[in-house]
Amino acid sequence: MTPADSAAGTAAGQDHRLAPVRPGRPRVLVFDVNETLSDMSSMGQRFEDVGAVRDLAGTWFSGLLRDGFALTAVDASGRFALLAAESLRVTLHGQPLNRGVQDAVAHVMEGFAALPVHPDVDEGVRALASSGIRLLTLSNGSASVAEGLLERAGIREHFEALLSVEDAGVWKPAGGAYAYALEQSGVDPAEAMLVAVHPWDVDGAARAGLATAWVSRTGGPYPEYFTAPDLTCASLTDLADQLSSG
């Protein structure tokens, strides 16, 4: 085999890995929570409330995820709330705060307890549940945050379990987090589908053997360096339509 043939074979293998393949109907849907179900756009107002720049909300949350992943990569772990508060303290340093930093951190963190779901979530969850598919959540955050979110939205009853990586001992996208969800739901990887807005979560679940659905609310491109989702949907109602017609 020539180097060119080898390169072509490698490229073909990569193309195959990245090519979406429509899965069969899953028995279980595993939902990410933060940003997938919850609409976090109001967190910017929390930053403004304490005298900080609104756009820091996105910077802070991205940095929080990065640091959680970094700890996971070295076989360490930390509770989401603790990492969130400490990274927030660091992020707010140098901002013209109108109150003490600890009070500012507390005010921003309290925003998690008031987040709404995205507009499509109510109808989409009800449609998916009525189709007979089992629903559960798997979050890098606490189960109590997911509980409050779904209770406020009036859709908690449609989820059989609200899981947190705090019980798995490792953050997503590490394989152990998805294995924990599979163990709790009693299904094989091929029988479950992760639903997430984050490409890194989709990639992690795919590597763990689950089918995947990427919720692309912005319509932007999916990163080619991650394993492509089996399904791409604009909303949870779109996902319900795709699974019902599959």
Salt bridges, closest charged atoms under 4 A:
ASP32 OD1 - LYS172 NZ 2.91
ASP32 OD2 - HIS198 ND1 3.28
GLU35 OE1 - HIS198 NE2 2.71
GLU48 OE2 - ARG54 NE 3.19
ASP49 OD2 - HIS107 NE2 2.90
ASP67 OD1 - ARG66 NE 2.81
GLU86 OE2 - ARG89 NH2 2.47
ASP120 OD1 - ARG217 NE 3.02
ASP122 OD1 - ARG126 NE 2.75
GLU147 OE2 - ARG156 NE 3.05
GLU160 OE2 - ARG134 NH2 2.76
GLU166 OE2 - ARG79 NE 3.85
GLU191 OE2 - ARG27 NH1 2.96
ASP201 OD2 - LYS172 NZ 2.81
ASP203 OD2 - ARG207 NE 2.70
